[in-house]
Amino acid sequence: MPSEIKSKDEFLKILPLAYECRIKQHKDYVKIKLRTKRRLYTFKTTHETLNELLPLIKCQIINL
């Protein structure tokens, strides 16, 4: 069962642990899924925040 991340700071803490990142863009929001060794995390955000976070993501990015 995935865990939902509520804040950008929490997302940034989990990001170094992730080995895969899936990005699904919807009309109103973007859903980012981070896969770690033990868990899947989801984070809903805006398109503007995604543009800020993309340079920080070092793991494999899969666009859905």
All heavy atoms as TSV, in Angstrom:
chain	resi	resn	atom	element	x	y	z
A	1	MET	N	N	0.844	-1.170	0.000
A	1	MET	CA	C	0.000	0.000	0.000
A	1	MET	C	C	0.896	1.242	0.000
A	1	MET	O	O	1.770	1.382	0.849
A	1	MET	CB	C	-0.865	-0.038	1.260
A	1	MET	CG	C	-1.893	0.996	1.309
A	1	MET	SD	S	-3.292	0.381	0.407
A	1	MET	CE	C	-4.491	1.551	0.810
A	2	PRO	N	N	0.705	2.149	-0.948
A	2	PRO	CA	C	1.551	3.338	-0.997
A	2	PRO	C	C	1.270	4.306	0.148
A	2	PRO	O	O	0.159	4.381	0.653
A	2	PRO	CB	C	1.198	3.985	-2.333
A	2	PRO	CG	C	0.032	3.280	-2.859
A	2	PRO	CD	C	-0.201	2.055	-2.066
A	3	SER	N	N	2.284	5.041	0.512
A	3	SER	CA	C	2.153	6.081	1.531
A	3	SER	C	C	2.137	7.428	0.830
A	3	SER	O	O	2.942	7.687	-0.056
A	3	SER	CB	C	3.326	6.049	2.492
A	3	SER	OG	O	3.352	4.837	3.182
A	4	GLU	N	N	1.234	8.295	1.258
A	4	GLU	CA	C	1.133	9.611	0.636
A	4	GLU	C	C	2.006	10.609	1.375
A	4	GLU	O	O	1.977	10.703	2.599
A	4	GLU	CB	C	-0.313	10.101	0.624
A	4	GLU	CG	C	-0.478	11.377	-0.160
A	4	GLU	CD	C	-1.925	11.789	-0.333
A	4	GLU	OE1	O	-2.814	11.057	0.110
A	4	GLU	OE2	O	-2.144	12.868	-0.905
A	5	ILE	N	N	2.761	11.370	0.619
A	5	ILE	CA	C	3.603	12.431	1.155
A	5	ILE	C	C	2.798	13.724	1.069
A	5	ILE	O	O	2.227	14.039	0.035
A	5	ILE	CB	C	4.897	12.558	0.337
A	5	ILE	CG1	C	5.681	11.247	0.376
A	5	ILE	CG2	C	5.750	13.699	0.864
A	5	ILE	CD1	C	6.841	11.217	-0.584
A	6	LYS	N	N	2.788	14.476	2.153
A	6	LYS	CA	C	1.966	15.688	2.211
A	6	LYS	C	C	2.743	16.973	1.951
A	6	LYS	O	O	2.167	17.972	1.577
A	6	LYS	CB	C	1.291	15.803	3.581
A	6	LYS	CG	C	0.396	14.648	3.922
A	6	LYS	CD	C	-0.869	14.708	3.131
A	6	LYS	CE	C	-1.800	13.604	3.601
A	6	LYS	NZ	N	-3.020	13.540	2.863
A	7	SER	N	N	4.063	16.970	2.156
A	7	SER	CA	C	4.823	18.216	2.035
A	7	SER	C	C	6.041	18.043	1.134
A	7	SER	O	O	6.552	16.939	0.940
A	7	SER	CB	C	5.269	18.703	3.410
A	7	SER	OG	O	6.255	17.850	3.924
A	8	LYS	N	N	6.504	19.161	0.620
A	8	LYS	CA	C	7.682	19.177	-0.238
A	8	LYS	C	C	8.934	18.792	0.546
A	8	LYS	O	O	9.802	18.085	0.033
A	8	LYS	CB	C	7.828	20.573	-0.846
A	8	LYS	CG	C	8.937	20.725	-1.832
A	8	LYS	CD	C	8.940	22.126	-2.400
A	8	LYS	CE	C	10.159	22.377	-3.230
A	8	LYS	NZ	N	10.193	23.757	-3.749
A	9	ASP	N	N	9.015	19.211	1.810
A	9	ASP	CA	C	10.174	18.871	2.647
A	9	ASP	C	C	10.270	17.369	2.880
A	9	ASP	O	O	11.361	16.799	2.836
A	9	ASP	CB	C	10.094	19.604	3.991
A	9	ASP	CG	C	10.245	21.106	3.830
A	9	ASP	OD1	O	10.907	21.539	2.867
A	9	ASP	OD2	O	9.694	21.844	4.668
A	10	GLU	N	N	9.143	16.744	3.132
A	10	GLU	CA	C	9.119	15.296	3.327
A	10	GLU	C	C	9.531	14.580	2.039
A	10	GLU	O	O	10.253	13.587	2.069
A	10	GLU	CB	C	7.711	14.875	3.754
A	10	GLU	CG	C	7.602	13.471	4.241
A	10	GLU	CD	C	6.202	13.129	4.734
A	10	GLU	OE1	O	5.373	14.048	4.897
A	10	GLU	OE2	O	5.947	11.940	4.929
A	11	PHE	N	N	9.091	15.099	0.903
A	11	PHE	CA	C	9.473	14.541	-0.392
A	11	PHE	C	C	10.986	14.600	-0.574
A	11	PHE	O	O	11.603	13.643	-1.020
A	11	PHE	CB	C	8.761	15.314	-1.510
A	11	PHE	CG	C	9.139	14.880	-2.891
A	11	PHE	CD1	C	8.517	13.804	-3.488
A	11	PHE	CD2	C	10.113	15.562	-3.610
A	11	PHE	CE1	C	8.862	13.400	-4.769
A	11	PHE	CE2	C	10.461	15.175	-4.885
A	11	PHE	CZ	C	9.837	14.089	-5.469
A	12	LEU	N	N	11.578	15.732	-0.222
A	12	LEU	CA	C	13.020	15.902	-0.385
A	12	LEU	C	C	13.820	14.994	0.534
A	12	LEU	O	O	14.946	14.618	0.215
A	12	LEU	CB	C	13.401	17.365	-0.169
A	12	LEU	CG	C	12.870	18.336	-1.245
A	12	LEU	CD1	C	13.161	19.768	-0.847
A	12	LEU	CD2	C	13.460	18.019	-2.603
A	13	LYS	N	N	13.269	14.626	1.691
A	13	LYS	CA	C	13.945	13.694	2.596
A	13	LYS	C	C	13.953	12.280	2.030
A	13	LYS	O	O	14.918	11.542	2.189
A	13	LYS	CB	C	13.249	13.673	3.960
A	13	LYS	CG	C	13.510	14.889	4.799
A	13	LYS	CD	C	12.818	14.765	6.131
A	13	LYS	CE	C	12.941	16.037	6.936
A	13	LYS	NZ	N	12.199	15.957	8.204
A	14	ILE	N	N	12.876	11.883	1.361
A	14	ILE	CA	C	12.746	10.525	0.838
A	14	ILE	C	C	13.447	10.375	-0.507
A	14	ILE	O	O	13.887	9.285	-0.869
A	14	ILE	CB	C	11.254	10.148	0.743
A	14	ILE	CG1	C	10.656	10.136	2.137
A	14	ILE	CG2	C	11.054	8.811	0.063
A	14	ILE	CD1	C	9.163	10.009	2.174
A	15	LEU	N	N	13.589	11.454	-1.238
A	15	LEU	CA	C	14.145	11.422	-2.587
A	15	LEU	C	C	15.500	10.712	-2.706
A	15	LEU	O	O	15.679	9.915	-3.635
A	15	LEU	CB	C	14.225	12.851	-3.141
A	15	LEU	CG	C	14.607	13.003	-4.595
A	15	LEU	CD1	C	13.620	12.269	-5.493
A	15	LEU	CD2	C	14.658	14.465	-4.970
A	16	PRO	N	N	16.467	10.913	-1.822
A	16	PRO	CA	C	17.749	10.207	-1.976
A	16	PRO	C	C	17.638	8.690	-1.819
A	16	PRO	O	O	18.497	7.954	-2.306
A	16	PRO	CB	C	18.626	10.782	-0.864
A	16	PRO	CG	C	17.983	12.055	-0.477
A	16	PRO	CD	C	16.537	11.907	-0.757
A	17	LEU	N	N	16.583	8.203	-1.184
A	17	LEU	CA	C	16.409	6.766	-0.988
A	17	LEU	C	C	15.770	6.074	-2.186
A	17	LEU	O	O	15.815	4.859	-2.296
A	17	LEU	CB	C	15.533	6.515	0.250
A	17	LEU	CG	C	16.020	7.128	1.563
A	17	LEU	CD1	C	14.973	6.923	2.644
A	17	LEU	CD2	C	17.343	6.518	1.964
A	18	ALA	N	N	15.191	6.837	-3.089
A	18	ALA	CA	C	14.436	6.276	-4.213
A	18	ALA	C	C	15.372	5.812	-5.323
A	18	ALA	O	O	16.388	6.429	-5.609
A	18	ALA	CB	C	13.467	7.311	-4.749
A	19	TYR	N	N	14.984	4.699	-5.974
A	19	TYR	CA	C	15.729	4.232	-7.131
A	19	TYR	C	C	14.915	4.371	-8.420
A	19	TYR	O	O	15.445	4.169	-9.512
A	19	TYR	CB	C	16.211	2.786	-6.946
A	19	TYR	CG	C	15.119	1.756	-6.851
A	19	TYR	CD1	C	14.570	1.179	-7.987
A	19	TYR	CD2	C	14.646	1.330	-5.614
A	19	TYR	CE1	C	13.569	0.228	-7.893
A	19	TYR	CE2	C	13.656	0.379	-5.521
A	19	TYR	CZ	C	13.128	-0.169	-6.661
A	19	TYR	OH	O	12.141	-1.115	-6.561
A	20	GLU	N	N	13.632	4.727	-8.287
A	20	GLU	CA	C	12.791	4.925	-9.457
A	20	GLU	C	C	11.761	6.006	-9.160
A	20	GLU	O	O	11.222	6.073	-8.071
A	20	GLU	CB	C	12.088	3.615	-9.816
A	20	GLU	CG	C	11.210	3.709	-11.037
A	20	GLU	CD	C	10.532	2.403	-11.336
A	20	GLU	OE1	O	11.153	1.567	-12.015
A	20	GLU	OE2	O	9.397	2.207	-10.872
A	21	CYS	N	N	11.489	6.823	-10.143
A	21	CYS	CA	C	10.528	7.909	-9.999
A	21	CYS	C	C	9.591	7.888	-11.202
A	21	CYS	O	O	10.043	7.970	-12.339
A	21	CYS	CB	C	11.274	9.236	-9.929
A	21	CYS	SG	S	10.189	10.665	-9.832
A	22	ARG	N	N	8.296	7.764	-10.942
A	22	ARG	CA	C	7.297	7.774	-12.011
A	22	ARG	C	C	6.501	9.064	-11.912
A	22	ARG	O	O	6.046	9.432	-10.838
A	22	ARG	CB	C	6.364	6.578	-11.897
A	22	ARG	CG	C	7.077	5.276	-12.155
A	22	ARG	CD	C	6.130	4.105	-12.035
A	22	ARG	NE	N	6.858	2.872	-12.254
A	22	ARG	CZ	C	6.787	2.160	-13.377
A	22	ARG	NH1	N	6.002	2.548	-14.347
A	22	ARG	NH2	N	7.485	1.060	-13.504
A	23	ILE	N	N	6.316	9.723	-13.043
A	23	ILE	CA	C	5.614	10.997	-13.083
A	23	ILE	C	C	4.408	10.855	-14.002
A	23	ILE	O	O	4.551	10.486	-15.168
A	23	ILE	CB	C	6.533	12.120	-13.580
A	23	ILE	CG1	C	7.737	12.255	-12.661
A	23	ILE	CG2	C	5.770	13.431	-13.688
A	23	ILE	CD1	C	8.796	13.191	-13.151
A	24	LYS	N	N	3.235	11.146	-13.463
A	24	LYS	CA	C	2.003	11.115	-14.251
A	24	LYS	C	C	1.371	12.492	-14.175
A	24	LYS	O	O	1.018	12.962	-13.097
A	24	LYS	CB	C	1.045	10.061	-13.714
A	24	LYS	CG	C	-0.174	9.917	-14.592
A	24	LYS	CD	C	-0.940	8.672	-14.304
A	24	LYS	CE	C	-2.067	8.544	-15.312
A	24	LYS	NZ	N	-2.834	7.349	-15.097
A	25	GLN	N	N	1.226	13.118	-15.334
A	25	GLN	CA	C	0.692	14.466	-15.384
A	25	GLN	C	C	-0.793	14.431	-15.716
A	25	GLN	O	O	-1.195	13.842	-16.706
A	25	GLN	CB	C	1.457	15.286	-16.416
A	25	GLN	CG	C	2.917	15.428	-16.047
A	25	GLN	CD	C	3.643	16.403	-16.926
A	25	GLN	OE1	O	3.045	17.204	-17.617
A	25	GLN	NE2	N	4.966	16.342	-16.884
A	26	HIS	N	N	-1.563	15.053	-14.861
A	26	HIS	CA	C	-2.993	15.212	-15.064
A	26	HIS	C	C	-3.258	16.665	-15.443
A	26	HIS	O	O	-2.352	17.498	-15.440
A	26	HIS	CB	C	-3.760	14.846	-13.787
A	26	HIS	CG	C	-3.588	13.416	-13.397
A	26	HIS	ND1	N	-4.360	12.412	-13.900
A	26	HIS	CD2	C	-2.705	12.825	-12.549
A	26	HIS	CE1	C	-3.979	11.260	-13.379
A	26	HIS	NE2	N	-2.977	11.475	-12.559
A	27	LYS	N	N	-4.482	16.971	-15.720
A	27	LYS	CA	C	-4.835	18.330	-16.140
A	27	LYS	C	C	-4.589	19.355	-15.029
A	27	LYS	O	O	-4.040	20.422	-15.275
A	27	LYS	CB	C	-6.293	18.365	-16.553
A	27	LYS	CG	C	-6.753	19.654	-17.146
A	27	LYS	CD	C	-8.182	19.561	-17.617
A	27	LYS	CE	C	-8.628	20.869	-18.237
A	27	LYS	NZ	N	-10.002	20.796	-18.713
A	28	ASP	N	N	-4.987	19.029	-13.805
A	28	ASP	CA	C	-4.909	19.979	-12.692
A	28	ASP	C	C	-3.697	19.789	-11.782
A	28	ASP	O	O	-3.328	20.702	-11.055
A	28	ASP	CB	C	-6.169	19.885	-11.829
A	28	ASP	CG	C	-7.423	20.201	-12.630
A	28	ASP	OD1	O	-7.320	20.968	-13.604
A	28	ASP	OD2	O	-8.488	19.680	-12.277
A	29	TYR	N	N	-3.108	18.616	-11.782
A	29	TYR	CA	C	-2.017	18.320	-10.860
A	29	TYR	C	C	-1.066	17.298	-11.473
A	29	TYR	O	O	-1.328	16.748	-12.547
A	29	TYR	CB	C	-2.567	17.803	-9.521
A	29	TYR	CG	C	-3.310	16.491	-9.619
A	29	TYR	CD1	C	-2.656	15.292	-9.406
A	29	TYR	CD2	C	-4.666	16.447	-9.931
A	29	TYR	CE1	C	-3.323	14.077	-9.512
A	29	TYR	CE2	C	-5.336	15.254	-10.030
A	29	TYR	CZ	C	-4.653	14.073	-9.812
A	29	TYR	OH	O	-5.315	12.875	-9.925
A	30	VAL	N	N	0.024	17.036	-10.758
A	30	VAL	CA	C	1.010	16.042	-11.157
A	30	VAL	C	C	1.166	15.061	-10.001
A	30	VAL	O	O	1.234	15.471	-8.845
A	30	VAL	CB	C	2.374	16.702	-11.457
A	30	VAL	CG1	C	3.419	15.669	-11.792
A	30	VAL	CG2	C	2.246	17.727	-12.549
A	31	LYS	N	N	1.225	13.774	-10.322
A	31	LYS	CA	C	1.444	12.762	-9.292
A	31	LYS	C	C	2.842	12.170	-9.503
A	31	LYS	O	O	3.170	11.697	-10.583
A	31	LYS	CB	C	0.399	11.660	-9.363
A	31	LYS	CG	C	0.535	10.657	-8.241
A	31	LYS	CD	C	-0.476	9.543	-8.361
A	31	LYS	CE	C	-1.767	9.962	-7.718
A	31	LYS	NZ	N	-2.722	8.848	-7.639
A	32	ILE	N	N	3.654	12.235	-8.459
A	32	ILE	CA	C	5.012	11.691	-8.492
A	32	ILE	C	C	5.034	10.472	-7.576
A	32	ILE	O	O	4.628	10.561	-6.425
A	32	ILE	CB	C	6.046	12.726	-8.021
A	32	ILE	CG1	C	5.949	14.001	-8.841
A	32	ILE	CG2	C	7.449	12.144	-8.113
A	32	ILE	CD1	C	6.789	15.138	-8.309
A	33	LYS	N	N	5.522	9.359	-8.102
A	33	LYS	CA	C	5.628	8.139	-7.312
A	33	LYS	C	C	7.102	7.800	-7.133
A	33	LYS	O	O	7.842	7.667	-8.104
A	33	LYS	CB	C	4.916	6.979	-8.009
A	33	LYS	CG	C	3.440	7.202	-8.175
A	33	LYS	CD	C	2.800	6.016	-8.855
A	33	LYS	CE	C	1.309	6.244	-9.012
A	33	LYS	NZ	N	0.657	5.082	-9.623
A	34	LEU	N	N	7.522	7.694	-5.892
A	34	LEU	CA	C	8.900	7.331	-5.565
A	34	LEU	C	C	8.941	5.901	-5.070
A	34	LEU	O	O	8.253	5.552	-4.111
A	34	LEU	CB	C	9.466	8.250	-4.481
A	34	LEU	CG	C	9.661	9.708	-4.830
A	34	LEU	CD1	C	10.136	10.470	-3.609
A	34	LEU	CD2	C	10.630	9.863	-5.968
A	35	ARG	N	N	9.756	5.067	-5.700
A	35	ARG	CA	C	9.898	3.676	-5.283
A	35	ARG	C	C	11.210	3.543	-4.525
A	35	ARG	O	O	12.277	3.865	-5.036
A	35	ARG	CB	C	9.899	2.772	-6.505
A	35	ARG	CG	C	10.323	1.355	-6.257
A	35	ARG	CD	C	9.415	0.588	-5.373
A	35	ARG	NE	N	8.144	0.322	-6.024
A	35	ARG	CZ	C	7.131	-0.271	-5.400
A	35	ARG	NH1	N	7.251	-0.633	-4.141
A	35	ARG	NH2	N	6.007	-0.494	-6.012
A	36	THR	N	N	11.113	3.117	-3.266
A	36	THR	CA	C	12.297	2.828	-2.472
A	36	THR	C	C	12.387	1.315	-2.291
A	36	THR	O	O	11.537	0.574	-2.782
A	36	THR	CB	C	12.246	3.517	-1.097
A	36	THR	OG1	O	11.157	3.004	-0.352
A	36	THR	CG2	C	12.108	5.026	-1.244
A	37	LYS	N	N	13.379	0.883	-1.566
A	37	LYS	CA	C	13.578	-0.548	-1.366
A	37	LYS	C	C	12.389	-1.187	-0.644
A	37	LYS	O	O	12.009	-2.306	-0.944
A	37	LYS	CB	C	14.861	-0.764	-0.557
A	37	LYS	CG	C	15.234	-2.188	-0.344
A	37	LYS	CD	C	16.537	-2.290	0.403
A	37	LYS	CE	C	16.879	-3.734	0.675
A	37	LYS	NZ	N	18.122	-3.853	1.431
A	38	ARG	N	N	11.786	-0.467	0.281
A	38	ARG	CA	C	10.724	-1.036	1.102
A	38	ARG	C	C	9.324	-0.539	0.797
A	38	ARG	O	O	8.353	-1.173	1.152
A	38	ARG	CB	C	11.003	-0.771	2.577
A	38	ARG	CG	C	12.238	-1.452	3.050
A	38	ARG	CD	C	12.425	-1.223	4.512
A	38	ARG	NE	N	13.612	-1.915	4.943
A	38	ARG	CZ	C	13.676	-2.635	6.029
A	38	ARG	NH1	N	12.646	-2.726	6.822
A	38	ARG	NH2	N	14.796	-3.236	6.349
A	39	ARG	N	N	9.187	0.625	0.179
A	39	ARG	CA	C	7.870	1.243	0.096
A	39	ARG	C	C	7.722	2.101	-1.162
A	39	ARG	O	O	8.692	2.568	-1.730
A	39	ARG	CB	C	7.665	2.118	1.330
A	39	ARG	CG	C	6.280	2.658	1.486
A	39	ARG	CD	C	6.135	3.254	2.835
A	39	ARG	NE	N	6.133	2.171	3.803
A	39	ARG	CZ	C	5.337	2.106	4.838
A	39	ARG	NH1	N	4.505	3.073	5.082
A	39	ARG	NH2	N	5.382	1.101	5.661
A	40	LEU	N	N	6.471	2.337	-1.533
A	40	LEU	CA	C	6.125	3.252	-2.607
A	40	LEU	C	C	5.494	4.489	-1.987
A	40	LEU	O	O	4.592	4.391	-1.161
A	40	LEU	CB	C	5.133	2.590	-3.571
A	40	LEU	CG	C	4.585	3.461	-4.693
A	40	LEU	CD1	C	5.685	3.821	-5.667
A	40	LEU	CD2	C	3.458	2.747	-5.400
A	41	TYR	N	N	5.989	5.654	-2.375
A	41	TYR	CA	C	5.474	6.924	-1.870
A	41	TYR	C	C	4.857	7.697	-3.026
A	41	TYR	O	O	5.409	7.698	-4.134
A	41	TYR	CB	C	6.603	7.760	-1.256
A	41	TYR	CG	C	7.233	7.144	-0.045
A	41	TYR	CD1	C	8.372	6.348	-0.147
A	41	TYR	CD2	C	6.698	7.354	1.218
A	41	TYR	CE1	C	8.953	5.784	0.970
A	41	TYR	CE2	C	7.282	6.790	2.342
A	41	TYR	CZ	C	8.401	6.009	2.209
A	41	TYR	OH	O	8.975	5.443	3.316
A	42	THR	N	N	3.734	8.362	-2.779
A	42	THR	CA	C	3.099	9.203	-3.787
A	42	THR	C	C	3.041	10.639	-3.274
A	42	THR	O	O	2.871	10.879	-2.089
A	42	THR	CB	C	1.679	8.724	-4.122
A	42	THR	OG1	O	0.871	8.774	-2.950
A	42	THR	CG2	C	1.700	7.315	-4.682
A	43	PHE	N	N	3.182	11.563	-4.211
A	43	PHE	CA	C	3.170	12.984	-3.887
A	43	PHE	C	C	2.411	13.718	-4.983
A	43	PHE	O	O	2.793	13.655	-6.150
A	43	PHE	CB	C	4.608	13.505	-3.786
A	43	PHE	CG	C	4.741	14.953	-3.451
A	43	PHE	CD1	C	4.131	15.489	-2.334
A	43	PHE	CD2	C	5.502	15.791	-4.241
A	43	PHE	CE1	C	4.266	16.839	-2.014
A	43	PHE	CE2	C	5.651	17.134	-3.941
A	43	PHE	CZ	C	5.031	17.656	-2.820
A	44	LYS	N	N	1.322	14.391	-4.615
A	44	LYS	CA	C	0.549	15.198	-5.557
A	44	LYS	C	C	1.002	16.640	-5.430
A	44	LYS	O	O	1.108	17.169	-4.327
A	44	LYS	CB	C	-0.946	15.107	-5.263
A	44	LYS	CG	C	-1.551	13.795	-5.614
A	44	LYS	CD	C	-3.043	13.841	-5.369
A	44	LYS	CE	C	-3.680	12.507	-5.657
A	44	LYS	NZ	N	-5.124	12.536	-5.358
A	45	THR	N	N	1.245	17.262	-6.572
A	45	THR	CA	C	1.748	18.622	-6.575
A	45	THR	C	C	1.295	19.353	-7.838
A	45	THR	O	O	0.645	18.767	-8.695
A	45	THR	CB	C	3.285	18.627	-6.447
A	45	THR	OG1	O	3.725	19.952	-6.273
A	45	THR	CG2	C	3.961	17.993	-7.626
A	46	THR	N	N	1.695	20.600	-7.954
A	46	THR	CA	C	1.344	21.393	-9.130
A	46	THR	C	C	2.424	21.237	-10.199
A	46	THR	O	O	3.526	20.740	-9.932
A	46	THR	CB	C	1.217	22.879	-8.759
A	46	THR	OG1	O	2.492	23.336	-8.295
A	46	THR	CG2	C	0.164	23.099	-7.697
A	47	HIS	N	N	2.122	21.701	-11.387
A	47	HIS	CA	C	3.088	21.649	-12.483
A	47	HIS	C	C	4.287	22.559	-12.213
A	47	HIS	O	O	5.411	22.229	-12.588
A	47	HIS	CB	C	2.415	22.048	-13.798
A	47	HIS	CG	C	1.384	21.066	-14.258
A	47	HIS	ND1	N	1.704	19.902	-14.918
A	47	HIS	CD2	C	0.040	21.068	-14.133
A	47	HIS	CE1	C	0.608	19.230	-15.201
A	47	HIS	NE2	N	-0.429	19.910	-14.723
A	48	GLU	N	N	4.071	23.670	-11.537
A	48	GLU	CA	C	5.164	24.594	-11.221
A	48	GLU	C	C	6.149	23.969	-10.231
A	48	GLU	O	O	7.367	24.112	-10.370
A	48	GLU	CB	C	4.625	25.911	-10.638
A	48	GLU	CG	C	3.828	26.734	-11.616
A	48	GLU	CD	C	2.389	26.260	-11.786
A	48	GLU	OE1	O	1.831	25.612	-10.869
A	48	GLU	OE2	O	1.814	26.531	-12.854
A	49	THR	N	N	5.619	23.286	-9.234
A	49	THR	CA	C	6.488	22.629	-8.254
A	49	THR	C	C	7.273	21.498	-8.898
A	49	THR	O	O	8.432	21.265	-8.561
A	49	THR	CB	C	5.658	22.096	-7.074
A	49	THR	OG1	O	4.849	23.156	-6.569
A	49	THR	CG2	C	6.546	21.581	-5.961
A	50	LEU	N	N	6.665	20.807	-9.838
A	50	LEU	CA	C	7.369	19.738	-10.555
A	50	LEU	C	C	8.591	20.293	-11.270
A	50	LEU	O	O	9.663	19.680	-11.234
A	50	LEU	CB	C	6.433	19.056	-11.553
A	50	LEU	CG	C	7.095	18.021	-12.457
A	50	LEU	CD1	C	7.555	16.823	-11.629
A	50	LEU	CD2	C	6.163	17.591	-13.546
A	51	ASN	N	N	8.457	21.451	-11.896
A	51	ASN	CA	C	9.593	22.062	-12.589
A	51	ASN	C	C	10.727	22.415	-11.633
A	51	ASN	O	O	11.891	22.371	-12.012
A	51	ASN	CB	C	9.140	23.305	-13.354
A	51	ASN	CG	C	8.220	22.955	-14.505
A	51	ASN	OD1	O	8.290	21.864	-15.047
A	51	ASN	ND2	N	7.349	23.871	-14.860
A	52	GLU	N	N	10.405	22.737	-10.380
A	52	GLU	CA	C	11.434	23.003	-9.373
A	52	GLU	C	C	12.108	21.710	-8.912
A	52	GLU	O	O	13.301	21.691	-8.624
A	52	GLU	CB	C	10.815	23.685	-8.156
A	52	GLU	CG	C	10.267	25.060	-8.406
A	52	GLU	CD	C	9.524	25.608	-7.193
A	52	GLU	OE1	O	9.633	25.023	-6.097
A	52	GLU	OE2	O	8.830	26.630	-7.359
A	53	LEU	N	N	11.337	20.632	-8.835
A	53	LEU	CA	C	11.849	19.373	-8.299
A	53	LEU	C	C	12.612	18.534	-9.323
A	53	LEU	O	O	13.482	17.750	-8.943
A	53	LEU	CB	C	10.698	18.546	-7.733
A	53	LEU	CG	C	9.981	19.109	-6.516
A	53	LEU	CD1	C	8.789	18.248	-6.160
A	53	LEU	CD2	C	10.928	19.211	-5.343
A	54	LEU	N	N	12.321	18.669	-10.602
A	54	LEU	CA	C	12.959	17.830	-11.627
A	54	LEU	C	C	14.487	17.880	-11.605
A	54	LEU	O	O	15.116	16.827	-11.719
A	54	LEU	CB	C	12.437	18.190	-13.018
A	54	LEU	CG	C	11.156	17.501	-13.433
A	54	LEU	CD1	C	10.714	17.971	-14.804
A	54	LEU	CD2	C	11.297	16.000	-13.421
A	55	PRO	N	N	15.128	19.043	-11.453
A	55	PRO	CA	C	16.601	19.020	-11.399
A	55	PRO	C	C	17.160	18.292	-10.173
A	55	PRO	O	O	18.307	17.847	-10.184
A	55	PRO	CB	C	16.981	20.503	-11.355
A	55	PRO	CG	C	15.791	21.239	-11.819
A	55	PRO	CD	C	14.618	20.397	-11.491
A	56	LEU	N	N	16.370	18.138	-9.124
A	56	LEU	CA	C	16.835	17.481	-7.899
A	56	LEU	C	C	16.705	15.963	-7.956
A	56	LEU	O	O	17.322	15.263	-7.160
A	56	LEU	CB	C	16.039	18.007	-6.695
A	56	LEU	CG	C	16.099	19.521	-6.473
A	56	LEU	CD1	C	15.161	19.909	-5.342
A	56	LEU	CD2	C	17.511	19.962	-6.175
A	57	ILE	N	N	15.917	15.456	-8.886
A	57	ILE	CA	C	15.678	14.018	-8.977
A	57	ILE	C	C	16.838	13.359	-9.708
A	57	ILE	O	O	17.124	13.667	-10.858
A	57	ILE	CB	C	14.353	13.733	-9.698
A	57	ILE	CG1	C	13.199	14.320	-8.897
A	57	ILE	CG2	C	14.160	12.244	-9.906
A	57	ILE	CD1	C	11.851	14.224	-9.575
A	58	LYS	N	N	17.523	12.452	-9.018
A	58	LYS	CA	C	18.697	11.781	-9.584
A	58	LYS	C	C	18.408	10.333	-9.988
A	58	LYS	O	O	19.205	9.725	-10.670
A	58	LYS	CB	C	19.858	11.786	-8.571
A	58	LYS	CG	C	20.256	13.160	-8.088
A	58	LYS	CD	C	20.771	14.013	-9.203
A	58	LYS	CE	C	21.210	15.368	-8.665
A	58	LYS	NZ	N	21.308	16.378	-9.665
A	59	CYS	N	N	17.280	9.797	-9.562
A	59	CYS	CA	C	16.970	8.410	-9.890
A	59	CYS	C	C	16.346	8.319	-11.283
A	59	CYS	O	O	16.086	9.334	-11.934
A	59	CYS	CB	C	16.025	7.812	-8.847
A	59	CYS	SG	S	14.482	8.723	-8.641
A	60	GLN	N	N	16.110	7.095	-11.746
A	60	GLN	CA	C	15.520	6.878	-13.053
A	60	GLN	C	C	14.118	7.475	-13.101
A	60	GLN	O	O	13.290	7.209	-12.244
A	60	GLN	CB	C	15.457	5.381	-13.341
A	60	GLN	CG	C	14.820	5.045	-14.650
A	60	GLN	CD	C	14.664	3.558	-14.837
A	60	GLN	OE1	O	14.929	2.773	-13.935
A	60	GLN	NE2	N	14.219	3.164	-16.009
A	61	ILE	N	N	13.822	8.271	-14.134
A	61	ILE	CA	C	12.516	8.924	-14.273
A	61	ILE	C	C	11.747	8.234	-15.401
A	61	ILE	O	O	12.258	8.071	-16.509
A	61	ILE	CB	C	12.677	10.419	-14.600
A	61	ILE	CG1	C	13.381	11.133	-13.461
A	61	ILE	CG2	C	11.321	11.051	-14.882
A	61	ILE	CD1	C	13.701	12.574	-13.738
A	62	ILE	N	N	10.514	7.831	-15.078
A	62	ILE	CA	C	9.634	7.204	-16.050
A	62	ILE	C	C	8.399	8.078	-16.169
A	62	ILE	O	O	7.701	8.306	-15.177
A	62	ILE	CB	C	9.246	5.778	-15.613
A	62	ILE	CG1	C	10.501	4.931	-15.464
A	62	ILE	CG2	C	8.264	5.161	-16.603
A	62	ILE	CD1	C	10.256	3.582	-14.828
A	63	ASN	N	N	8.128	8.585	-17.354
A	63	ASN	CA	C	6.947	9.407	-17.584
A	63	ASN	C	C	5.799	8.518	-18.030
A	63	ASN	O	O	5.940	7.736	-18.955
A	63	ASN	CB	C	7.207	10.479	-18.644
A	63	ASN	CG	C	8.127	11.559	-18.143
A	63	ASN	OD1	O	7.948	12.052	-17.051
A	63	ASN	ND2	N	9.107	11.912	-18.938
A	64	LEU	N	N	4.669	8.663	-17.369
A	64	LEU	CA	C	3.491	7.869	-17.726
A	64	LEU	C	C	2.511	8.707	-18.503
A	64	LEU	O	O	2.426	9.865	-18.417
A	64	LEU	CB	C	2.816	7.341	-16.460
A	64	LEU	CG	C	3.677	6.429	-15.594
A	64	LEU	CD1	C	2.961	6.085	-14.327
A	64	LEU	CD2	C	4.012	5.171	-16.354
